[in-house]
Amino acid sequence: MNWIPPGPAWLFCPADRPDRYEKAAARADVVILDLEDAVGAADKAGARESVTTTPLDPARTIVRINAHGTEDQAADLEMLKQTEYTTVMLPKCESAEQVAALAPLNVVALIESPLGAMTVFDALAATNAIGVMWGAEDLVAAMGGNSSRHPGGQYRDVAQHVRSQALLAAKARGLFALDSVFLDIEDLDGVRAEAEDAVAIGFDGKVAIHPSHIPIVRQAYAPTDEEIDWATAVLDAVAHNRGVFTFRGRMIDAPVLAHARRIIARRPQS
């Protein structure tokens, strides 16, 4: 299933904080109501009730359920039958079977374990998989490590490898890919650099844990006027040329045209 996200700026919202639901929806393109890591064990039942009693737009809301095989996931799925939500995020996803078991719900596979990293391409073969996100902290913890980033803020090699692997798997399957969260809330320059890198290599969006990161992600994804003018002119020139051609001194072939189309697709919708 090839689902196109309604925008690049996604925001996690703890499911046990219904007072934040509307605020999150007003700021982000997509809200992820988090029933897993953001909610303590004692509060999960109350969080499920909040999901049912404080509805958001189903087209712009995803519910992060608990992991496969847990009693909490079973309770999450039973709760979702009372809502209009059709899309979930599956944490610690490790196989196509785990994704398929959630049908008819659409699934964003969250890759955050060593096995998940090794099986991401196969997991996305499930017909109800619509996209992928990856996470570094659970991944590194599962390997016995204690830090996913260097002191300067850059990802360590193993985290960068899984980031690339998740992106490649999604694109190979024709699905969307989300870049992971930036945990240092105050480091807005770091968020900006990472979001710009996500755009450059093909991630379709970036997930945030704090509302202050949302405008930075949107700005990173919004093409400049110059980029839009160039892309529009290149695509217009296709009608007057055959095959490979030269435009403003640059060779234009299929990859360049794909780049131009992506710029136009990133243009904010009015």
One Martini backbone bead per residue (centre of mass of N, CA, C, O) as a GRO file, in nm:
protein
  270
    1MET     BB    1   0.094   0.038   0.025
    2ASN     BB    2   0.064   0.383  -0.100
    3TRP     BB    3   0.114   0.622   0.134
    4ILE     BB    4   0.063   0.970   0.172
    5PRO     BB    5   0.170   1.200   0.354
    6PRO     BB    6   0.047   1.520   0.476
    7GLY     BB    7   0.348   1.552   0.594
    8PRO     BB    8   0.680   1.599   0.752
    9ALA     BB    9   0.558   1.681   1.046
   10TRP     BB   10   0.605   1.494   1.333
   11LEU     BB   11   0.426   1.407   1.654
   12PHE     BB   12   0.459   1.323   1.968
   13CYS     BB   13   0.198   1.194   2.200
   14PRO     BB   14   0.089   1.130   2.492
   15ALA     BB   15  -0.188   0.933   2.563
   16ASP     BB   16  -0.209   1.050   2.878
   17ARG     BB   17  -0.246   1.358   2.723
   18PRO     BB   18  -0.530   1.500   2.618
   19ASP     BB   19  -0.451   1.808   2.652
   20ARG     BB   20  -0.244   1.774   2.386
   21TYR     BB   21  -0.380   1.691   2.125
   22GLU     BB   22  -0.476   1.957   1.984
   23LYS     BB   23  -0.201   2.096   1.987
   24ALA     BB   24  -0.056   1.891   1.813
   25ALA     BB   25  -0.250   1.906   1.565
   26ALA     BB   26  -0.198   2.218   1.512
   27ARG     BB   27   0.123   2.176   1.447
   28ALA     BB   28   0.107   1.909   1.298
   29ASP     BB   29   0.069   1.681   1.041
   30VAL     BB   30   0.133   1.443   1.250
   31VAL     BB   31   0.001   1.233   1.504
   32ILE     BB   32   0.147   1.041   1.778
   33LEU     BB   33  -0.009   0.821   1.977
   34ASP     BB   34   0.144   0.711   2.280
   35LEU     BB   35   0.134   0.374   2.433
   36GLU     BB   36   0.422   0.321   2.514
   37ASP     BB   37   0.694   0.478   2.628
   38ALA     BB   38   0.512   0.736   2.735
   39VAL     BB   39   0.374   0.501   2.915
   40GLY     BB   40   0.299   0.375   3.194
   41ALA     BB   41   0.173   0.091   3.317
   42ALA     BB   42  -0.046   0.234   3.510
   43ASP     BB   43  -0.154   0.429   3.245
   44LYS     BB   44  -0.266   0.266   2.996
   45ALA     BB   45  -0.571   0.248   3.041
   46GLY     BB   46  -0.617   0.556   3.044
   47ALA     BB   47  -0.501   0.608   2.761
   48ARG     BB   48  -0.710   0.448   2.603
   49GLU     BB   49  -0.949   0.618   2.688
   50SER     BB   50  -0.844   0.881   2.562
   51VAL     BB   51  -0.845   0.785   2.266
   52THR     BB   52  -1.165   0.744   2.264
   53THR     BB   53  -1.254   1.047   2.398
   54THR     BB   54  -1.014   1.207   2.209
   55PRO     BB   55  -1.054   1.291   1.907
   56LEU     BB   56  -0.904   1.277   1.589
   57ASP     BB   57  -0.784   1.292   1.285
   58PRO     BB   58  -0.735   1.001   1.108
   59ALA     BB   59  -0.555   1.127   0.867
   60ARG     BB   60  -0.350   1.263   1.121
   61THR     BB   61  -0.340   0.977   1.284
   62ILE     BB   62  -0.130   0.784   1.507
   63VAL     BB   63  -0.085   0.468   1.676
   64ARG     BB   64   0.123   0.367   1.930
   65ILE     BB   65   0.173   0.064   2.005
   66ASN     BB   66   0.250  -0.220   2.131
   67ALA     BB   67   0.419  -0.491   2.128
   68HIS     BB   68   0.457  -0.786   2.022
   69GLY     BB   69   0.300  -1.021   2.247
   70THR     BB   70   0.146  -0.831   2.425
   71GLU     BB   71  -0.107  -0.740   2.631
   72ASP     BB   72  -0.115  -0.444   2.544
   73GLN     BB   73  -0.171  -0.489   2.247
   74ALA     BB   74  -0.440  -0.629   2.274
   75ALA     BB   75  -0.574  -0.384   2.414
   76ASP     BB   76  -0.527  -0.180   2.191
   77LEU     BB   77  -0.688  -0.325   1.965
   78GLU     BB   78  -0.957  -0.324   2.109
   79MET     BB   79  -0.979  -0.017   2.134
   80LEU     BB   80  -0.963   0.060   1.822
   81LYS     BB   81  -1.258  -0.042   1.756
   82GLN     BB   82  -1.374   0.243   1.890
   83THR     BB   83  -1.243   0.376   1.643
   84GLU     BB   84  -1.115   0.559   1.338
   85TYR     BB   85  -0.850   0.426   1.337
   86THR     BB   86  -0.607   0.286   1.074
   87THR     BB   87  -0.320   0.362   1.211
   88VAL     BB   88  -0.005   0.217   1.302
   89MET     BB   89   0.267   0.177   1.529
   90LEU     BB   90   0.536  -0.064   1.534
   91PRO     BB   91   0.725  -0.166   1.769
   92LYS     BB   92   0.983  -0.368   1.731
   93CYS     BB   93   1.004  -0.462   1.446
   94GLU     BB   94   1.070  -0.815   1.289
   95SER     BB   95   0.818  -0.879   1.086
   96ALA     BB   96   0.568  -0.956   0.864
   97GLU     BB   97   0.384  -1.103   1.067
   98GLN     BB   98   0.346  -0.866   1.263
   99VAL     BB   99   0.207  -0.687   1.055
  100ALA     BB  100  -0.020  -0.877   0.943
  101ALA     BB  101  -0.165  -0.914   1.226
  102LEU     BB  102  -0.295  -0.601   1.196
  103ALA     BB  103  -0.499  -0.660   1.014
  104PRO     BB  104  -0.644  -0.382   0.854
  105LEU     BB  105  -0.421  -0.223   0.951
  106ASN     BB  106  -0.204   0.016   0.921
  107VAL     BB  107   0.170   0.016   0.897
  108VAL     BB  108   0.433   0.144   1.092
  109ALA     BB  109   0.758   0.053   1.100
  110LEU     BB  110   0.960   0.011   1.389
  111ILE     BB  111   1.313   0.034   1.398
  112GLU     BB  112   1.478  -0.100   1.725
  113SER     BB  113   1.646  -0.367   1.646
  114PRO     BB  114   1.859  -0.596   1.540
  115LEU     BB  115   1.647  -0.772   1.393
  116GLY     BB  116   1.497  -0.543   1.254
  117ALA     BB  117   1.743  -0.447   1.086
  118MET     BB  118   1.774  -0.732   0.932
  119THR     BB  119   1.430  -0.739   0.844
  120VAL     BB  120   1.298  -0.486   0.707
  121PHE     BB  121   1.239  -0.569   0.415
  122ASP     BB  122   1.054  -0.809   0.488
  123ALA     BB  123   0.847  -0.657   0.666
  124LEU     BB  124   0.753  -0.466   0.412
  125ALA     BB  125   0.586  -0.699   0.257
  126ALA     BB  126   0.345  -0.633   0.385
  127THR     BB  127   0.037  -0.516   0.272
  128ASN     BB  128   0.002  -0.313   0.545
  129ALA     BB  129   0.247  -0.162   0.470
  130ILE     BB  130   0.347   0.205   0.455
  131GLY     BB  131   0.608   0.225   0.652
  132VAL     BB  132   0.905   0.383   0.810
  133MET     BB  133   1.087   0.370   1.116
  134TRP     BB  134   1.351   0.477   1.332
  135GLY     BB  135   1.559   0.374   1.627
  136ALA     BB  136   1.836   0.421   1.853
  137GLU     BB  137   1.801   0.362   2.159
  138ASP     BB  138   1.693   0.071   2.164
  139LEU     BB  139   1.912  -0.045   1.988
  140VAL     BB  140   2.159   0.011   2.171
  141ALA     BB  141   2.048  -0.126   2.424
  142ALA     BB  142   2.020  -0.414   2.292
  143MET     BB  143   2.352  -0.418   2.250
  144GLY     BB  144   2.483  -0.276   2.524
  145GLY     BB  145   2.474   0.016   2.500
  146ASN     BB  146   2.488   0.403   2.570
  147SER     BB  147   2.529   0.538   2.266
  148SER     BB  148   2.427   0.688   1.948
  149ARG     BB  149   2.630   0.932   1.999
  150HIS     BB  150   2.838   1.167   1.969
  151PRO     BB  151   2.935   1.444   2.137
  152GLY     BB  152   2.856   1.625   1.869
  153GLY     BB  153   2.573   1.447   1.765
  154GLN     BB  154   2.655   1.226   1.596
  155TYR     BB  155   2.616   0.937   1.467
  156ARG     BB  156   2.689   0.637   1.497
  157ASP     BB  157   2.751   0.390   1.280
  158VAL     BB  158   2.519   0.193   1.356
  159ALA     BB  159   2.291   0.400   1.337
  160GLN     BB  160   2.347   0.491   1.047
  161HIS     BB  161   2.299   0.215   0.922
  162VAL     BB  162   1.997   0.186   1.003
  163ARG     BB  163   1.899   0.437   0.871
  164SER     BB  164   1.974   0.345   0.583
  165GLN     BB  165   1.824   0.073   0.580
  166ALA     BB  166   1.538   0.182   0.619
  167LEU     BB  167   1.534   0.362   0.371
  168LEU     BB  168   1.596   0.148   0.154
  169ALA     BB  169   1.358  -0.041   0.213
  170ALA     BB  170   1.131   0.155   0.157
  171LYS     BB  171   1.212   0.231  -0.137
  172ALA     BB  172   1.210  -0.063  -0.246
  173ARG     BB  173   0.884  -0.076  -0.165
  174GLY     BB  174   0.740   0.213  -0.204
  175LEU     BB  175   0.779   0.368   0.069
  176PHE     BB  176   0.784   0.544   0.347
  177ALA     BB  177   1.017   0.765   0.536
  178LEU     BB  178   1.130   0.811   0.877
  179ASP     BB  179   1.286   1.008   1.082
  180SER     BB  180   1.417   1.049   1.370
  181VAL     BB  181   1.465   1.170   1.667
  182PHE     BB  182   1.556   1.466   1.858
  183LEU     BB  183   1.648   1.484   2.196
  184ASP     BB  184   1.766   1.775   2.189
  185ILE     BB  185   1.563   2.031   2.241
  186GLU     BB  186   1.771   2.289   2.243
  187ASP     BB  187   1.905   2.186   1.960
  188LEU     BB  188   1.819   2.346   1.678
  189ASP     BB  189   2.063   2.308   1.493
  190GLY     BB  190   2.057   1.999   1.499
  191VAL     BB  191   1.780   1.964   1.378
  192ARG     BB  192   1.834   2.112   1.114
  193ALA     BB  193   2.064   1.935   1.006
  194GLU     BB  194   1.907   1.666   1.012
  195ALA     BB  195   1.670   1.752   0.831
  196GLU     BB  196   1.838   1.828   0.582
  197ASP     BB  197   1.952   1.544   0.547
  198ALA     BB  198   1.684   1.397   0.509
  199VAL     BB  199   1.612   1.539   0.250
  200ALA     BB  200   1.869   1.471   0.077
  201ILE     BB  201   1.816   1.133   0.107
  202GLY     BB  202   1.467   1.083   0.121
  203PHE     BB  203   1.305   1.156   0.343
  204ASP     BB  204   0.954   1.227   0.415
  205GLY     BB  205   1.025   1.265   0.728
  206LYS     BB  206   1.004   1.398   1.071
  207VAL     BB  207   1.033   1.326   1.408
  208ALA     BB  208   0.897   1.462   1.709
  209ILE     BB  209   0.901   1.562   2.075
  210HIS     BB  210   0.874   1.878   2.002
  211PRO     BB  211   0.718   2.163   1.890
  212SER     BB  212   0.986   2.331   1.821
  213HIS     BB  213   1.060   2.132   1.569
  214ILE     BB  214   0.846   2.170   1.347
  215PRO     BB  215   0.933   2.432   1.187
  216ILE     BB  216   1.211   2.315   1.110
  217VAL     BB  217   1.114   2.082   0.939
  218ARG     BB  218   0.945   2.243   0.740
  219GLN     BB  219   1.176   2.420   0.635
  220ALA     BB  220   1.351   2.189   0.523
  221TYR     BB  221   1.118   2.085   0.315
  222ALA     BB  222   1.097   2.358   0.194
  223PRO     BB  223   1.127   2.497  -0.091
  224THR     BB  224   1.258   2.720  -0.271
  225ASP     BB  225   1.195   2.942  -0.513
  226GLU     BB  226   1.432   2.851  -0.688
  227GLU     BB  227   1.365   2.549  -0.692
  228ILE     BB  228   1.083   2.575  -0.814
  229ASP     BB  229   1.161   2.719  -1.074
  230TRP     BB  230   1.352   2.501  -1.178
  231ALA     BB  231   1.160   2.256  -1.174
  232THR     BB  232   0.943   2.377  -1.357
  233ALA     BB  233   1.125   2.429  -1.604
  234VAL     BB  234   1.222   2.143  -1.649
  235LEU     BB  235   0.941   2.008  -1.685
  236ASP     BB  236   0.858   2.190  -1.925
  237ALA     BB  237   1.103   2.097  -2.117
  238VAL     BB  238   1.014   1.807  -2.186
  239ALA     BB  239   0.809   1.878  -2.423
  240HIS     BB  240   1.085   1.983  -2.607
  241ASN     BB  241   1.213   1.694  -2.545
  242ARG     BB  242   1.439   1.411  -2.589
  243GLY     BB  243   1.544   1.262  -2.346
  244VAL     BB  244   1.838   1.376  -2.329
  245PHE     BB  245   1.918   1.709  -2.197
  246THR     BB  246   1.978   2.059  -2.207
  247PHE     BB  247   1.976   2.283  -1.910
  248ARG     BB  248   2.141   2.543  -1.825
  249GLY     BB  249   2.412   2.353  -1.867
  250ARG     BB  250   2.250   2.087  -1.794
  251MET     BB  251   2.205   1.763  -1.756
  252ILE     BB  252   1.900   1.584  -1.844
  253ASP     BB  253   1.762   1.319  -1.663
  254ALA     BB  254   1.588   1.103  -1.480
  255PRO     BB  255   1.704   1.182  -1.197
  256VAL     BB  256   1.654   1.488  -1.230
  257LEU     BB  257   1.348   1.468  -1.268
  258ALA     BB  258   1.294   1.338  -0.993
  259HIS     BB  259   1.399   1.578  -0.833
  260ALA     BB  260   1.196   1.784  -0.940
  261ARG     BB  261   0.941   1.637  -0.842
  262ARG     BB  262   1.015   1.646  -0.541
  263ILE     BB  263   1.010   1.949  -0.507
  264ILE     BB  264   0.711   1.985  -0.580
  265ALA     BB  265   0.602   1.788  -0.356
  266ARG     BB  266   0.726   1.980  -0.116
  267ARG     BB  267   0.526   2.182  -0.158
  268PRO     BB  268   0.325   2.365   0.001
  269GLN     BB  269  -0.003   2.352   0.091
  270SER     BB  270  -0.288   2.574   0.060
   0.00000   0.00000   0.00000
